[in-house]
């Protein structure tokens, strides 16, 4: 595993963790700003969580996806 691939996987994992419960600090902050309950936000976000998970699995198991664009710039 290259350091670039590891870094991209790490950023994806951390960003999913920031927006998903039970830790989801970004989710809690956005609910506080919008003055809404977390229960009202979670259900509409489920398709987005699924999409984020699919992208994470693709990037994890097919490294060429995450390394193609940086390779075009010489990294």
Secondary structure as UniProt FT lines:
FT   HELIX           3..19
FT   TURN            21..23
FT   HELIX           25..34
FT   HELIX           38..61
FT   HELIX           63..72
FT   TURN            73..74
//
